[in-house]
Amino acid sequence: MEINLVSDTVTKPTQEMLRAMFKAEVGDDVYKQDPTVIELEARVAKMFGMEAALFFPSGTMANQTAIKLHTQPGEQLIADKWAHVYNYEGGGASFNSGVSCCLLDGNRGMITAQQVAGSINDPEFYHSPLTSLVCVENTTNKGGGACYDFEEFKKIRKVCDANNLKFHLDGARIWNALVATNDNPAAYGKVFHTISVCLSKGLGAPIGSVLLSDKATIHRALRIRKILGGGMRQVGYLAAAGIYALDHNIQRLADDHRRAKEIGAVLAQRSWVAKVEPIETNILIFSLQFQINEAVLLDKLKQKGISISSMGHGKLRIVTHLDYREVMHTYVLETLEKL
Ligand SMILES: *Cc1c(COP(=O)(O)O)cnc(C)c1O
């Protein structure tokens, strides 16, 4: 049994999802003539209380487009020190938009309105970069799948409005947050200027992200997506996978969350584990006792067919997902208990 717990991006489309893709009605989406893409965009926009949406090949491109939309070269964005937009998008914020990042020391990848307010450069002080954007993640990736309290978003938005800043949500795992917190997705549209969501993580689609905003902003985003090379033709085949995922794969995320917590409970009792971080969704981060060699442990698990990943600094990561089934889960729990 090969069990891959490295990421929730490793899932492969099921037969049912593939059938939905094969059946998709398509057109040239660069001319906005693909009915399936239009359907997906309308559906996700409505869900989050936004006017319009745009389909992207990756979450990175959707986030990078948002940064480009809200900033001018030389300006600065504010984000948590672990933010995906800073750490895992290849330096795109500086490459594509020419902006610097003011990184805040948040809690498990989450920042507060108070921290944001304290790090905005005075716009009259022209020696410093002009602060123009705040980016947050929900759930946080490097923060171990932590979920924001929605009230904090409202507070941050107030700070943004008072200081003429835009507010972007990197919602790669927003579905996990919605299932874990029971937040109303429609409320998100009122708080953020732009939201990116991924269909290819917990939802199990092979490709696809969607950027959400008002009509005028999405119209501008269309040009930026084109510049970045993200204009695609008969891409309804991929959008169909996203529609299928929205219909079938959201509620079941609760299973991923339960399994992550059950693995965490077993790990917490092992003598070789130093600490298990709090588990709210499908990401589990834990650290080893200092005398335990990380590479040896990873190799031992690998020999038993279980792959997990190292995050450096003695931290290991496990991510549960659609292709991690109950039989595998039983085996993983037993294997960890004996290790
Ligand atoms: C995965 C992820 C993205 C986007 O990643 P892509 O691989 O480009 O789709 C963005 N933000 C976060 C927090 C992520 O985990």
Ligand as a Chemical Component Dictionary entry (heavy atoms), coordinates in Angstrom:
data_LIG
# 
_chem_comp.id                   LIG 
_chem_comp.type                 NON-POLYMER 
_chem_comp.pdbx_formal_charge   0 
_chem_comp.three_letter_code    LIG 
# 
loop_
_chem_comp_atom.comp_id 
_chem_comp_atom.atom_id 
_chem_comp_atom.alt_atom_id 
_chem_comp_atom.type_symbol 
_chem_comp_atom.charge 
_chem_comp_atom.model_Cartn_x 
_chem_comp_atom.model_Cartn_y 
_chem_comp_atom.model_Cartn_z 
_chem_comp_atom.pdbx_ordinal 
LIG C1 C1 C 0 -1.040 25.564 -2.653 1  
LIG C2 C2 C 0 -1.178 26.960 -2.212 2  
LIG C3 C3 C 0 -1.275 28.011 -3.138 3  
LIG C4 C4 C 0 -1.247 27.838 -4.642 4  
LIG O1 O1 O 0 -0.450 26.870 -5.098 5  
LIG P1 P1 P 0 -0.412 26.360 -6.613 6  
LIG O2 O2 O 0 0.418  25.148 -6.491 7  
LIG O3 O3 O 0 0.215  27.427 -7.415 8  
LIG O4 O4 O 0 -1.802 26.088 -7.062 9  
LIG C5 C5 C 0 -1.423 29.269 -2.639 10 
LIG N1 N1 N 0 -1.490 29.511 -1.329 11 
LIG C6 C6 C 0 -1.427 28.532 -0.413 12 
LIG C7 C7 C 0 -1.535 28.857 1.023  13 
LIG C8 C8 C 0 -1.254 27.224 -0.822 14 
LIG O5 O5 O 0 -1.186 26.255 0.094  15 
# 
loop_
_chem_comp_bond.comp_id 
_chem_comp_bond.atom_id_1 
_chem_comp_bond.atom_id_2 
_chem_comp_bond.value_order 
_chem_comp_bond.pdbx_ordinal 
LIG C1 C2 SING 1  
LIG C2 C3 SING 2  
LIG C2 C8 DOUB 3  
LIG C3 C4 SING 4  
LIG C3 C5 DOUB 5  
LIG C4 O1 SING 6  
LIG O1 P1 SING 7  
LIG P1 O2 DOUB 8  
LIG P1 O3 SING 9  
LIG P1 O4 SING 10 
LIG C5 N1 SING 11 
LIG N1 C6 DOUB 12 
LIG C6 C7 SING 13 
LIG C6 C8 SING 14 
LIG C8 O5 SING 15 
# 
